[in-house]
Amino acid sequence: MENIEARISIEDLASFFIYFGQAHGEPVTNLKLQKLCYYAEAYYWAIYEKPLTGEPFEAWTHGPVSRTLWDLYRDYRWEPILKESQLPEFPKNIQEYLEEIARVFFRFSAYQLERMTHNDKPWQKARGDLPIESKCENTIQTTDMMEYYKRYVT
């Protein structure tokens, strides 16, 4: 697949969810943030067949992880991310898309989102036969995301 320029940065995507959580009185943890960003990227691939951020996600033990976000927010560990966050400015269609992702997925806990990603084929395929507790840095393929999540949007 050709290299297609991403629409927004992974950092701005994370800022959107951090801001959304704070605005709704439900600050996100790094675990929840990772899953929200993963689903935003995966469903964007499924709907538009191109990247939202272009950020790779790895098939870690607790579900998909963006190493960029992990590096930015790992100091929060399992605690809510309470840093001050501004709502990034996005084109209207991106803003509406992210609000829909938040509406659908934000109601789930971090643990529920983790379990959901564990049931999804792209994460499972990237991990292969590894036991759940084994370390894995394999990248979840965007083609797998696009094909798998397309069934939920068509």
C-alpha positions as a printed Julia matrix, in Angstrom:
154×3 Matrix{Float64}:
   0.0     0.0    0.0
   1.34    3.44  -0.86
   2.42    5.82   1.86
  -0.49    8.19   2.51
   0.05   11.29   4.59
  -1.71   11.18   7.96
  -4.45   13.68   8.74
  -3.53   14.53  12.36
  -0.72   13.77  14.81
  -0.98   11.02  17.42
  -0.21   13.67  20.06
  -3.21   15.77  18.97
  -5.4    12.68  18.93
  -4.33   11.89  22.5
  -4.92   15.51  23.54
  -8.46   15.27  22.19
  -9.25   12.24  24.39
  -7.48   13.69  27.43
  -9.44   16.92  27.02
 -12.7    15.03  26.4
 -12.21   12.96  29.56
 -11.44   15.97  31.71
 -14.37   17.92  30.26
 -16.71   15.03  31.13
 -15.26   14.43  34.6
 -13.64   11.13  33.59
  -9.88   11.6   33.18
  -8.25    8.83  31.15
  -5.38    6.57  32.12
  -2.58    5.68  29.73
  -4.23    2.27  29.21
  -7.58    3.78  28.24
  -5.93    6.47  26.12
  -4.03    3.83  24.14
  -7.19    1.9   23.37
  -9.21    4.99  22.42
  -6.47    6.11  20.04
  -6.18    2.61  18.61
  -9.89    2.39  17.88
  -9.86    5.89  16.36
  -7.04    4.82  14.03
  -8.51    1.4   13.25
 -11.99    2.64  12.4
 -10.59    5.48  10.33
  -8.75    2.88   8.27
 -11.96    0.85   7.97
 -14.07    3.8    6.84
 -11.65    5.87   4.74
  -8.96    3.31   3.85
  -6.22    5.72   4.89
  -4.54    6.67   8.16
  -5.85    9.12  10.7
  -2.44    9.53  12.37
  -0.28    6.96  10.63
   1.02    5.91  14.04
   1.9     2.21  14.35
   0.35    0.23  17.2
   2.13   -2.74  18.73
   0.41   -5.85  20.13
   1.44   -5.54  23.78
   0.15   -7.72  26.61
  -2.54   -5.22  27.63
  -3.66   -4.56  24.06
  -2.58   -2.2   21.27
  -0.02    0.44  22.22
   1.45    3.42  20.41
   5.06    3.6   21.55
   4.98    7.38  21.01
   2.09    7.75  23.46
   3.63    5.25  25.85
   6.79    7.36  25.99
   4.78   10.55  26.54
   2.49    9.25  29.29
   4.24    6.28  30.94
   5.05    8.28  34.07
   1.32    8.3   34.89
   1.45    4.51  35.11
  -2.1     3.36  36.05
  -3.18    6.79  37.32
  -5.42    9.25  35.43
  -3.62   11.68  33.14
  -4.28   15.0   34.84
  -2.05   17.29  32.77
  -3.75   20.38  31.44
  -4.92   19.75  27.92
  -6.3    21.99  25.22
  -8.78   20.82  22.63
  -6.81   20.66  19.37
  -8.3    22.34  16.32
  -9.3    19.82  13.69
 -11.17   20.09  10.42
 -14.9    19.73  11.03
 -15.1    16.2    9.58
 -12.24   14.98  11.82
 -13.8    16.65  14.88
 -17.13   14.96  14.18
 -15.44   11.62  13.63
 -13.54   11.85  16.95
 -16.69   12.89  18.82
 -18.41    9.77  17.44
 -15.51    7.53  18.5
 -15.65    9.12  21.97
 -19.43    8.65  22.13
 -19.12    4.96  21.3
 -15.99    3.96  23.22
 -15.53    6.38  26.11
 -18.22    4.7   28.23
 -16.06    1.58  28.53
 -13.45    1.25  31.26
  -9.8     0.79  30.41
 -10.09   -2.86  31.37
 -13.17   -3.37  29.18
 -11.4    -1.75  26.23
  -8.38   -3.99  26.84
 -10.59   -7.08  26.8
 -12.31   -5.87  23.64
  -9.0    -5.45  21.8
  -7.93   -8.91  22.96
 -10.99  -10.32  21.19
 -10.2    -8.48  17.96
  -8.37  -10.35  15.18
  -5.77   -7.65  14.32
  -4.25   -7.77  17.83
  -4.49  -11.56  17.95
  -2.86  -11.95  14.54
   0.02   -9.62  15.45
   0.71  -11.64  18.61
   0.48  -15.0   16.87
   0.85  -17.92  19.29
   2.44  -15.92  22.11
   0.97  -16.45  25.57
  -0.95  -13.43  26.88
   1.74  -12.6   29.46
   4.59  -12.65  26.91
   6.19   -9.42  25.79
   5.39   -8.56  22.18
   6.39   -5.59  20.06
   4.91   -6.83  16.79
   3.13   -4.14  14.81
  -0.58   -4.54  14.2
  -0.94   -4.31  10.43
  -3.14   -1.52   9.08
  -4.5    -3.84   6.4
  -5.69   -6.17   9.17
  -7.36   -3.24  10.95
  -9.03   -2.07   7.77
 -10.37   -5.5    6.85
 -11.48   -6.5   10.34
 -13.24   -3.29  11.44
 -14.85   -2.67   8.05
 -17.48   -5.28   9.01
 -18.7    -2.92  11.73
 -19.04    0.16   9.55
 -20.62   -1.14   6.36
